[in-house]
């Protein structure tokens, strides 16, 4: 049983860091359900 098994996840990525879709792709190997994914610019 993993850390994200059965969890709902909100992904907020950073434009100059790791974008949201990249984090979401990493979570596909877990049992987590991504309910929202976005890439924002934090200035």
JOCORTA-V227235 format. One record per residue. N is the residue number from 1. RES is the residue in one small letter. OMEGA is omega in whole degrees, -180 to 180 (* if undefined). Layout:
BEGIN
N:RES:OMEGA  N:RES:OMEGA
END
This chain:
BEGIN
1:x:-177  2:x:-178  3:x:-175  4:x:-178  5:x:178  6:x:-178  7:x:172  8:x:-172  9:x:171  10:x:-177  11:x:175  12:x:180  13:x:-179  14:x:-178  15:x:-178  16:x:-180  17:x:180  18:x:-179  19:x:-179  20:x:-180  21:x:178  22:x:177  23:x:179  24:x:179  25:x:178  26:x:-179  27:x:-180  28:x:180  29:x:178  30:x:178  31:x:-179  32:x:175  33:x:179  34:x:-177  35:x:178  36:x:178  37:x:-178  38:x:173  39:x:-176  40:x:176  41:x:-180  42:x:-178  43:x:*
END
